[in-house]
Amino acid sequence: MKIAFFDCFSGISGDMSLAALVDAGADRHYIEEELSKIQIEPFSLEWKRVNKKGISALKMDVILDPHSPPTYHRHYSEIVKIINSCGFNDRVVALSSAIFEKIAIAEAKIHNIPIETVHFHEVGAIDSIVDVIGVALALDSLEVEKIWSSPVPLGSGTVNCDHGIYPVPAPATLEMMRGLPIAPTAYSMEMTTPTGAGIIAGIVDEFSKGFPSMIVETIGYGAGTRDLPNQPNVLRVVIGKTDPFIPKYQVPHQEIQKHGHLHEHEQHHKDHGHEHSHDHGHSHGHDHSHDHEHSHGHEHSHDHSHEQEHSHLRNQVQGRFRMIEQPHSHSHDHSHTHSHNDLDSDHDHQNHKHDPSIHGECTDIPPDLKQ
């Protein structure tokens, strides 16, 4: 599954989101071509590379036509018509509509009016509309199936808006973040805009303080307008895939030891027809299933005092991964004896022969047992 993780350590806005997604690999040509379908007033997109506290990030600005005065106020119903009439694919329509719906619901509650009559101010401007639809197009371009986000810092202080001086976070922003995790910040400024909060509330599926289990593919940085004194004012977006085999890569070292390995002495016994197991108690059982006792009278011992580096490369290749175990040492001292009673030897040795290729040639057979 393709996923996107929004790392909002410096907050989030619409233009930061779109820039970060493009920086992470979204098709800019596709986005611009689709956005050109919005025929409400002329605009263009400007992309530039900027540096934010040592991090190279992509900055995106919506440039308005100076000869065409922009419209800053639009009703929610008008924006819905724009989204549905431009010929975007179903997924882009669904994502864009989900973001604007969250903003409209919050505004309706704050102003105590029906959602159909909500009148957007800053969010109704062409740049906010482009930001929202552009984010939907970018996610569609990247084929993202699930969206994660970190807790979101909202900021503090006050902000000037169309209604006057409002507290930060703005009432609509805080309303949209109800039930969602927010993060503290030392900055007395707006860290998350209403459009940014609409993106988080409208389309994010899961929240995580750290990165979710994923295979990272691309990383994008979208720059904000302001410069923060002690941290980069960027939104980081990480694109990757979930992998059902990730837990299998995290095998504890002791678990690997417990399952036993095919050591050289084990191979030696397999070559000689001896089946024995190592349960680290070293119990060697040789089961000759005969209805009689017989004497072989031979004794052999294996002194495996080997202490060598076993560099086990467990080539668990799942996708692109190989898990490499660290070298470790085993020291085994095995001594075992074949002792068979000669008191009951009334069986036919013609039918009970020892093949040297299986047990090895025994050179210490007493003379009275040689045939």
SVG drawing of the C-alpha trace seen along z (x, -y; Angstrom):
<svg xmlns="http://www.w3.org/2000/svg" viewBox="-29 -46 72 113">
<polyline fill="none" stroke="black" stroke-width="0.4" points="0.0,0.0 1.3,-3.4 1.3,-5.8 2.2,-9.4 3.4,-10.7 3.0,-14.4 5.7,-15.4 4.2,-18.7 7.0,-19.7 6.6,-23.3 2.9,-23.3 1.1,-23.0 -0.5,-25.2 -1.9,-24.6 1.0,-25.9 3.5,-24.0 1.6,-20.8 1.4,-21.2 5.1,-22.1 6.2,-19.2 4.2,-16.7 5.7,-18.0 9.2,-17.9 8.4,-14.3 7.8,-13.3 4.2,-14.4 3.9,-15.2 4.0,-19.0 3.0,-19.1 -0.1,-17.0 -1.0,-19.3 -0.6,-22.5 -2.5,-21.1 -5.4,-20.0 -5.5,-23.2 -5.8,-25.2 -9.4,-23.8 -10.3,-26.2 -11.7,-29.1 -12.7,-31.6 -9.9,-34.1 -6.4,-34.0 -3.5,-32.7 -0.1,-30.9 2.1,-28.9 5.6,-29.9 8.1,-27.2 11.5,-28.0 14.1,-26.4 14.8,-28.0 16.9,-27.3 15.3,-27.1 17.8,-26.8 20.0,-24.6 17.3,-22.5 16.7,-22.9 12.9,-23.1 10.5,-23.8 8.4,-27.0 5.2,-27.4 3.2,-30.6 0.0,-31.3 0.6,-34.4 -2.5,-36.4 -3.0,-38.5 -2.4,-42.1 -4.9,-43.3 -7.7,-41.1 -8.8,-42.0 -9.1,-38.8 -12.2,-37.6 -11.5,-36.9 -15.0,-35.9 -16.9,-32.9 -19.7,-30.8 -19.1,-27.1 -21.7,-26.1 -19.9,-28.0 -16.6,-26.2 -18.5,-22.9 -19.7,-23.7 -16.2,-24.7 -14.8,-21.3 -17.6,-19.3 -17.6,-21.2 -13.9,-21.2 -13.8,-17.6 -11.4,-16.3 -11.4,-12.5 -13.5,-11.1 -10.6,-10.7 -9.5,-14.3 -13.1,-15.5 -13.5,-13.4 -10.3,-14.6 -10.9,-18.3 -14.5,-18.1 -13.5,-16.4 -11.1,-19.2 -13.5,-22.0 -16.3,-20.3 -14.3,-20.1 -13.6,-23.9 -17.3,-24.6 -18.5,-22.6 -16.2,-24.3 -17.1,-27.8 -20.8,-27.0 -20.4,-26.0 -18.3,-29.1 -20.8,-31.5 -23.8,-29.4 -25.2,-29.3 -26.2,-26.5 -23.4,-25.0 -25.0,-25.9 -24.7,-29.6 -21.1,-29.5 -19.2,-32.4 -15.5,-31.8 -13.1,-34.7 -9.4,-33.9 -10.2,-30.3 -12.5,-31.3 -9.7,-33.1 -8.3,-31.6 -4.9,-30.8 -6.6,-28.6 -8.8,-26.9 -5.7,-26.1 -3.8,-24.9 -6.6,-22.4 -7.3,-21.1 -3.5,-21.0 -2.9,-18.8 -5.7,-16.4 -4.1,-16.3 -0.6,-15.7 -1.9,-12.8 -3.6,-11.4 -0.4,-11.7 1.6,-9.8 -1.1,-7.2 -1.2,-7.5 -3.8,-5.2 -3.4,-6.1 -2.3,-9.3 -0.6,-9.5 0.3,-12.6 2.3,-13.6 0.6,-15.6 0.2,-19.2 1.5,-22.3 -1.1,-25.1 0.8,-28.1 -0.3,-30.8 -0.8,-34.6 -3.1,-36.5 -3.7,-36.9 -5.3,-39.6 -8.2,-38.3 -11.3,-39.6 -13.2,-39.8 -10.4,-41.6 -7.8,-40.3 -8.4,-36.6 -6.6,-34.3 -4.2,-31.7 -5.2,-29.1 -8.1,-30.6 -11.5,-29.4 -12.2,-27.4 -8.7,-25.9 -9.1,-24.7 -12.6,-23.4 -11.3,-21.3 -8.7,-19.8 -11.1,-18.6 -10.4,-14.9 -7.1,-15.0 -3.6,-15.2 -2.0,-18.6 1.6,-19.4 3.0,-22.3 5.2,-25.0 7.2,-27.8 6.4,-30.2 3.8,-32.9 2.5,-32.9 0.1,-30.9 1.8,-27.6 -1.2,-25.9 -3.6,-27.8 -7.3,-26.9 -6.4,-25.4 -3.7,-23.3 -6.1,-22.2 -8.7,-21.3 -6.1,-19.0 -5.4,-17.3 -9.0,-16.9 -10.3,-16.1 -8.0,-13.5 -5.6,-12.1 -6.4,-8.5 -4.0,-7.9 -1.8,-9.8 1.6,-8.8 4.2,-10.5 6.8,-8.7 7.1,-7.3 4.7,-4.4 6.2,-1.1 7.0,-1.7 9.6,-1.4 10.6,-5.0 10.7,-5.8 10.8,-9.6 11.0,-12.7 9.8,-16.2 10.2,-19.5 7.7,-22.3 8.7,-25.8 6.6,-28.2 6.8,-32.0 8.3,-33.0 11.7,-32.1 11.6,-30.7 14.5,-31.6 15.5,-28.1 14.1,-25.6 13.3,-25.3 9.9,-26.4 9.1,-23.5 6.6,-20.6 8.2,-17.3 6.2,-14.7 7.5,-11.1 6.2,-8.8 6.6,-5.0 4.9,-1.6 3.8,0.5 5.3,4.0 3.6,7.0 7.0,8.6 8.5,5.8 8.0,7.6 9.9,10.6 13.0,8.4 13.0,7.6 14.1,11.1 15.7,10.9 19.2,12.2 18.4,14.8 15.6,16.2 18.0,17.0 20.3,18.8 17.5,20.8 16.5,22.4 19.9,24.0 22.2,23.9 23.7,26.5 27.2,26.5 30.2,28.4 29.9,31.2 26.2,31.6 27.0,32.0 29.7,34.5 27.1,36.7 24.6,36.4 27.3,37.7 27.9,40.6 24.2,41.5 23.9,40.3 20.8,38.4 21.1,36.2 19.8,32.9 21.3,30.0 19.0,28.7 22.0,27.0 21.9,29.8 23.7,32.1 21.7,35.3 22.8,37.7 20.5,40.7 21.3,43.5 18.3,45.7 19.2,49.1 15.8,50.8 16.8,54.5 15.1,57.3 18.5,58.3 21.5,56.9 24.8,57.1 28.3,55.9 30.1,53.7 32.8,53.0 33.9,49.8 34.2,46.4 34.7,43.2 34.6,39.7 34.2,36.4 36.0,33.6 34.6,30.6 36.4,27.8 35.8,25.3 35.3,21.7 35.0,20.0 33.2,17.0 29.9,18.1 28.9,15.1 25.3,16.1 23.9,14.2 20.2,14.9 19.2,13.9 15.6,13.1 15.0,11.4 11.6,9.9 11.4,7.1 14.8,5.4 15.8,6.4 18.4,8.8 18.8,9.2 22.4,9.7 23.0,11.3 26.0,10.1 28.9,12.7 28.8,14.8 30.7,17.8 29.7,21.3 31.9,23.7 30.9,27.3 32.6,30.3 30.8,33.5 31.9,36.9 29.7,39.9 30.3,43.7 28.7,46.6 28.7,49.4 26.7,52.6 26.4,55.6 27.9,58.8 25.9,61.1 23.1,61.5 24.8,61.9 22.8,64.8 21.9,63.1 23.1,63.5 25.8,61.0 25.6,61.9 22.4,59.8 23.8,57.0 26.8,55.5 28.5,52.1 29.0,50.1 32.2,48.0 30.7,45.4 28.0,44.8 29.7,45.3 33.3,44.9 36.1,47.5 36.6,48.6 40.3,49.5 40.0,50.5 37.9,53.7 39.2,56.4 40.6,59.5 37.9,61.8 35.2,59.8 36.8,59.6 35.0,61.8"/>
</svg>
